[in-house]
């Protein structure tokens, strides 16, 4: 059975962020994740985890100006120093929060540089981050973002993410496989798990269209979960969706599918 984590960036949107920890625990979650923690006091985050008996399983490295549309620093030749500081900051937060894996967003295409130059820098930065992560027993993740929601992202499909992983050859680099982004960009969801399960470090889900909870769109999650189990996936599955109705109402699909938190 999948081990589910609550993505607090997207769930419980009617509550202030730090109140969402208690809401998640009340819903029955034991594991949580979020996109970016850096605008919040680190001690307050650690306290919210401890107070509610929650385990932090994922967050992203600092990813540039998120509100301005930036999605990562790793593929930008003119921001290498900024990326290295982001790695240091991410490790600091991970150690304080007891989190064992962090996601690295690659960034978008910058027309000032040849694409191959951006990819070369991305690979070098993954090697840099991988080495430092290994010193702290952390797993580095890389994620695809579909070209419809995030135009010009450097890693737009699962195929591109797996190819980058091959090219990088960083031992502690895994794929963050977001089912919603994968469906929008490429499909072939079940095949991806059958062929690549050992290379996937984390899964996130939402249905398509709309990016709401399972059962609201076209993805056959019952079939997909069965396939994940058969493939041997044992990592976390993050609920990274915009809930239709309240968050607790949106969780009804878990019981309908025979799961519990």
N, C-alpha and C positions, 0 to 999 in steps of 0.2 A: 504494500500500500504506500502511496506517496506520503512524504513528510512535508506538510504545507507550512509556509511562512507567510505572514501578513506584511504586505508592502505598505508601510505607514505613510508614504508620500501620497498614495492614491486612495487607500481605504480610510474610512471615518473622516471624510472631508468636512463634516459639520462640527468637528472639534479642533481646538488648537493642537499643534503638532505634539507637544509634550504630554497632552492629555490622551493621545491616541494609544500610548503604551498600556494604560489601564483599560481602555476600551478593548484592545486586542486580547488582553488576558481574560477579561470578562466574557469575551466571545469563545474562549477556549484555546486560543493560540498559545503556543509555547516558544515559537520562533518568529523573529521579525527581521525585516530588512527595510531599507529606504534608499532613495536615490542619492541625496547629498546631505551630510550632517553638519557642514562646516559653519553655517550661520548660527548654530546653537552652541550653548556652553557645554563643553565636553563633560564636565563633572555632573551637570544636570542630566545629560544623556545616560551616563553610567549609573546614576542614581535611579533613573526611571526604569532601566533594565533590572537592576537588583531588586528594587522595591516590588516589581511585578513578577519576578521570577522568570524573566524572559531571556532568551539567548539571541544575540545578534549574529546573523548568518551572512550578511552581505551589505555593502554599500559601494558607491563609486569613488574613485579617485577624484580630486578636484578637476573640474572639466571646463574651466573658462567661465565666461559670462553666460550663464544658463539662460537668463531672462532675455538676453539679446540674441539667443539662438545658437550660441556656441555649443558644440557637443564633443568636447575633448581637446586635448593638447598634444597628444602623442605623435601626430603626423604633421606637425608644423615646424619647419626648419628654423624659424626665427623665434621659437619659444621653448628651446631645449632647457634652458635654465629654469624657466617657469615649470616645465614638466618635472624636472628633478626635485624642485621644491614641493610640488604636488605629491610626489612619491613619498617624500619625508613626512609631509603632513598626514597623508593617508595611513602610513605605518603608525604614526603617533596615535591617531584615533583608533586604529584597529587594535593596538595593544591595550589601550585603555578600556575598550568596549568588549574585549575578548572575541573579536571577529577574526575568522581564519581565512577569509577570502575577500578580495576587493576586485571590482570591475574597472577596467581601463577603457575609456571611450577614445576612439582613434582620432576624431576630428573630421572636419569637412575639407573638401577639395579647395585649395587656394590657387587661383589662376596665376599668381605671381611666381609659382614654382612649377617645374615639370612634375608630372604625377610620379615618375620613378624617383625623383628626389624626395617627395613626401613619403613614399613607401620605404625608401632607404632609412630615413629618419625614424619612421614608425618602428621598423625592425630594430634599429639601434636602441631606441627607447624601451622597447619590450625586453631586450637583453639587459639593459640597465636596471629596470624595475624587477625583472625576474631574479637577478643576482641579489638585490637587496631584500626582496621578499623571502628568498631562500634562507637568508641569515636569520629571519624571524619566523621561519616555518609557516609562511603564508603562501596561499595559492593566488596567482594572478589570472584574472579572467579577461577575455576580449569578447565583445558583443557585436552582432550585426544590427543595424537600424535600417528599416526598409526605405526605399527611395521615394515613396509617396509621402510619408510623414516627415522624413528627414532627407530632403533632396541634397545631393552632392556629398553625402557621407562616404568616407573612404572604404568602409566595409559594409556594403549594402545587402548582402545575401549570406545564408549559411555556407554556400560553396566558397565564397570569398573568405569567410572567417576560417574555415578549415584549411584553405590553401595558405592563408597567412600563418596559421599555427604550424603547418608543415615547413614553411619557409623559415620561420623564426627558430624552430628547433630549441625552444626554451623548455627545460624539463618540467617546470611547475606552471606552465601556461596551459589553461583549459579554456573551453568555449562556454560562454554564457548563452544558452540556447533559449531565446525568447520565441515562444510558439506563435504569438501574434505577428511579430516582425517576419518570422520565417514563412508563415502562411501568406502574408501580403507580398513577399518578394519572390518566393520560390515554390512553396508547397512541399510535397514529398516528405511530410512530417514523420510518418512511421518509418520510412526508409532511413531517414537521418539517424534515428535511434538504433535501428538494427545494425547499421554500418559503422556508427561512430560513438557508441555509448561510452566507451572508455575515455573518450576525448572531451566529454561534456562534464563541466564542473558544477553547473547550476542551471536550473530551468525556471523560466517565468511564463505565465500564461495570461491570456485574455482571449475572448472570442472575437470574430471578425464577421461583419463590419461593426464598428462602434467602440471596440475595445472595452466591452463589458464582460460580465461573468460568463463562465461556460453555460451553454444551453440557450444563449441569446442570439447565436449566429450560426455560421456554416461549419464550424469545426466539430468533428465527431470526437469529443473528448473521452467518451467511454472507450471507444476503440483505441484512441491514442494512449490512455493510461494503461490499458491492458498490454499494448505493445511496449511501453516503457518498462513495465514489470517483466515481461518476457525477455527483454534485452538486458535486464539486470541493472537498470538505473537505480541507485540508492541515495542520490543526493537530495537536496531540498527542491521544492517546487514553490516558487513565489507567486502569490496572488497579486499580480500587478495590473489591476483593471479598474476602470471607472464604474463603481457599482450603480446598477439601475435600482432605484429605491434606496432605502438605507443600507448600510453595509451589512448589518445583521440579516436583513431580508435577502440580500444578495447571496448570502452563504447557504441558502436552502439547497442549492445544487449539491452540496457535499453529501447531505443525507440521502438525496435522491439517487446519487451515484453509489451509495453504500459506504461512504467514507465518514470519518469523524476526525476531530482535531485532537 
